Amino acid sequence: VCNTIDIRALPIALIGDPTNNDECGTMVTLSAVTDTSCDVMCDQSEGYYPQTGKYECTNTNGGVDPDLSISACVPVDCPPYSTWIALKSCVCNPGSTGVITYTGVTYSGNCTLIECDAYNFPTSPADIVGGDIDGCVGGDVLRGNETCTVKCATGYNNDTDVVTCDYSTTKQSTTSLTCSEKVCSSYYYGVGITGGLTNGCSNPQVLKQATAGSCTLAC
């Protein structure tokens, strides 16, 4: 006879499985000759998937624990955008909102991502554009912890940043990126040269790569 096992005292939540009419009782006493096994399952009411298995007494010498075919019970998955924190308890992730309850079989309710206002590129000056990887698109609507990337436009410094959704307060999509236009050294023209009639150069003339990249000269 194998040792008697109290399945209530085990580190995993097991109950008898009645499917095949051979469920284990609360106290399990098995023999290697008669009544060699009984069926168990993970307790779904405690937040686990109903995985099934057996207790089986295989040692004819007795005095040992019966073998258990289940090594661990698996908690029921939480709904999308939520996280398991304890048995029968899931909470919505940061950036999402909702109420989730355990029904004894599965979770009811759901979490939805908090939506921020659309992100639009600045136009005066138009110094920020979408980044090279996962770049933002004008009018993008970010939700929860979603992000997209931005960079300084051609003619500005080469900095990059991410746009994030401030879901907890303003509901605005924001970035800390600041772009500075690249400026060339002052240009001076000599005797006999003057500024052209259209977009003529001053003397001195400071050219900027993005907004004032050229000017005209005349004799």
C-alpha positions in Angstrom: 0.0 0.0 0.0 1.3 3.4 -0.9 1.3 6.3 1.6 -2.0 8.1 2.0 -2.1 11.5 0.4 -4.3 14.5 1.4 -4.8 16.3 -1.9 -6.0 19.4 -0.1 -2.4 19.8 1.3 -0.6 19.7 -2.0 1.1 22.8 -3.5 -1.1 22.5 -6.6 -4.9 22.8 -6.5 -6.3 19.3 -7.3 -9.7 17.8 -7.1 -11.1 14.4 -8.1 -11.9 14.0 -11.8 -15.3 12.2 -12.1 -15.1 11.8 -15.9 -14.2 8.1 -15.9 -16.0 7.2 -12.6 -12.6 6.8 -10.9 -12.2 10.1 -9.1 -9.8 10.4 -6.2 -11.3 11.3 -2.9 -9.9 13.9 -0.6 -7.7 11.3 1.1 -6.0 9.0 -1.5 -4.9 5.5 -0.4 -3.9 3.3 -3.3 -2.4 -0.2 -3.6 0.0 -1.6 -6.2 -2.3 -4.7 -6.5 -5.9 -3.5 -6.2 -7.2 0.0 -6.6 -4.0 1.0 -8.2 -5.0 4.5 -9.5 -7.5 7.2 -9.4 -8.2 10.3 -11.5 -7.5 13.9 -10.5 -7.8 17.3 -12.3 -6.7 20.9 -11.6 -9.4 22.8 -9.8 -11.0 25.2 -12.3 -12.9 27.0 -9.6 -9.6 28.1 -8.2 -8.5 29.7 -11.5 -6.8 26.8 -13.2 -7.3 25.1 -16.6 -9.0 21.7 -15.9 -5.9 19.6 -16.7 -6.4 15.9 -15.9 -4.1 13.3 -14.6 -3.7 10.3 -12.3 -2.4 9.2 -8.9 -1.0 5.7 -9.4 0.6 3.3 -6.9 3.3 1.3 -8.7 5.7 0.3 -5.9 4.8 -3.2 -4.6 7.0 -2.7 -1.5 4.6 0.0 -0.1 5.5 2.8 2.2 6.0 5.4 -0.6 3.9 8.1 -2.1 1.9 7.3 -5.2 3.0 8.8 -8.5 1.2 11.9 -9.7 1.2 12.6 -13.5 0.5 16.3 -13.1 3.5 18.4 -12.2 1.8 21.8 -12.2 -1.5 23.4 -12.8 -1.7 26.3 -15.3 -3.7 29.4 -14.4 -6.5 30.5 -16.8 -5.2 33.1 -19.2 -6.2 36.7 -18.6 -8.1 38.7 -21.2 -6.1 40.9 -23.7 -4.4 44.0 -22.2 -4.5 42.6 -18.7 -2.1 40.8 -16.4 -2.4 37.9 -13.9 -1.6 39.1 -10.4 -3.0 36.2 -8.3 -5.3 33.2 -8.7 -8.7 34.3 -10.0 -7.4 37.9 -10.3 -6.4 39.8 -13.4 -6.0 43.6 -13.7 -6.0 45.9 -16.7 -2.5 46.9 -17.8 -1.4 50.5 -17.6 -2.9 52.3 -20.5 -6.1 50.3 -20.5 -9.3 50.4 -18.5 -12.0 48.0 -17.6 -13.3 45.5 -15.0 -12.5 41.8 -15.0 -14.0 39.1 -12.8 -13.5 35.3 -12.6 -16.7 33.3 -13.1 -15.3 30.0 -11.8 -14.6 28.8 -15.3 -13.1 31.8 -17.2 -12.8 35.6 -16.9 -15.6 37.9 -17.9 -15.3 41.6 -18.8 -12.5 43.1 -20.8 -9.8 45.8 -20.9 -9.8 48.4 -23.6 -6.8 50.6 -24.5 -7.1 54.3 -23.6 -7.0 56.4 -26.8 -5.1 59.6 -27.1 -5.8 62.5 -29.5 -4.3 62.2 -33.0 -0.7 63.3 -33.4 0.0 65.8 -36.2 3.3 67.0 -37.4 4.2 70.7 -36.8 3.7 72.9 -39.9 5.4 76.1 -38.9 8.2 75.2 -39.2 7.7 71.7 -40.7 10.7 70.5 -38.8 9.6 67.0 -37.6 8.8 64.0 -39.8 8.2 60.2 -39.3 11.1 58.2 -38.1 12.9 55.5 -40.1 11.6 52.6 -38.0 7.9 52.4 -36.9 7.7 56.0 -38.0 4.7 58.2 -37.1 2.2 59.2 -39.8 0.3 62.4 -39.5 -3.0 61.9 -37.8 -1.8 58.7 -36.0 -4.0 57.8 -33.0 -2.0 56.1 -30.3 -3.6 53.9 -27.6 -2.3 52.9 -24.2 1.5 52.2 -24.3 1.7 52.4 -28.1 4.5 54.6 -29.6 5.8 55.7 -32.9 9.1 57.4 -33.9 9.9 60.8 -35.2 13.0 62.5 -36.5 14.1 66.0 -37.5 13.4 66.9 -41.1 16.1 67.3 -43.8 18.0 70.5 -43.1 17.7 70.2 -39.3 19.8 68.4 -36.7 19.8 64.6 -36.8 18.0 63.9 -33.6 15.2 61.3 -33.1 12.6 60.6 -30.5 9.4 58.7 -29.8 5.8 59.9 -29.6 3.9 58.5 -26.6 0.3 58.6 -25.4 -0.1 60.4 -22.1 -3.1 58.2 -21.3 -3.1 59.0 -17.5 -3.7 62.8 -17.7 -3.9 64.9 -20.8 -4.8 62.2 -23.4 -2.3 63.9 -25.7 0.3 62.3 -28.0 3.5 64.1 -27.3 7.3 64.1 -28.1 10.2 65.9 -26.5 12.0 66.2 -29.9 13.4 69.7 -30.6 14.9 70.4 -34.0 17.3 73.2 -34.9 17.8 74.3 -38.5 21.3 73.9 -39.9 22.8 77.3 -40.6 25.8 78.0 -42.9 28.5 80.6 -42.3 27.7 84.1 -43.5 28.3 84.8 -47.1 29.9 88.1 -48.3 30.0 89.1 -51.9 32.6 91.4 -53.3 32.9 94.5 -55.5 30.8 94.4 -58.6 28.4 91.8 -57.3 24.9 92.6 -55.9 21.8 90.7 -54.9 19.6 89.4 -57.7 16.2 90.7 -58.6 14.4 87.6 -57.3 15.3 86.2 -53.9 18.5 88.3 -54.0 21.3 87.8 -51.5 22.0 90.3 -48.8 25.6 91.2 -47.9 26.3 89.4 -45.6 23.9 86.5 -46.3 23.1 83.7 -43.8 21.7 80.6 -45.6 19.7 78.0 -43.8 19.4 74.5 -45.2 15.7 74.0 -44.7 14.0 77.4 -45.1 16.5 79.6 -46.9 18.9 77.4 -48.8 19.8 79.7 -51.6 19.7 83.3 -52.9 20.6 84.9 -56.2 23.4 87.3 -57.3 23.9 89.7 -60.2 26.7 91.8 -61.6 
